[in-house]
Amino acid sequence: MDNIIDVTQAILALTPVRWQGFVQRVPDDLLKRQPAAGEWSALDCLVHLLDTERWVFPVRVHAFLGGRDFPGFDPDAQGTKSDVAMTAESIWAEFERLRSDSLAELKKVNQADLTRTARHSQLGVVSLSEMLHEWAAHDLMHTVQAERALMQPMIQECGPWKVYFADHIAK
């Protein structure tokens, strides 16, 4: 990939747009529906993206640029738990606001910064380039995970077409 900064910015800018469609058009009960016991709902995925926008990725960019190491993040122990007071729309709006701030900060990163390293408390020495790749992949992964969660009731009720979704059925 020629310019991971531009690619990361493009993917990170697209994520709130995709989520806006979900929260504005998909019923809340479907957004909150777990695909299987112990798995995250689409809304859980959005809450996690919000958490990482608050406490993980922008913080790490600042750590790299400031020459500081950083701790790992455990979403099960440190993450926000969905509650009834939070609506999908309000979670998305906060995510979109923070992402806009992150994109503005990411514009300050240049090609020379990509070789900067820091020590991650669990992974060891990592580079800013590696972290930008991970940030983009993380956004895409949790959006796909949310789409998989939303797919489950459709798959269950599609009759004989269900065989076409064997790779996507939550167990």
Buried (B, 14 or more C-beta within 10 A) or exposed (E): EEEBBEBBBEBBBBBBEEBBEBBEEBEEEBBBBBBEEEBBBBBBBBBBBBBBBBBBBBBBBEBBBEEEBBBEBEBEEEBBEBEEEBEBEEBBBBBBEBBEEBBEEBEEBEEEBBEBBBBBEEEEEBBBBBBBBBBBEBBBEBBEBBBBBBBBEEBEEEEEEEEEBEEEBBE
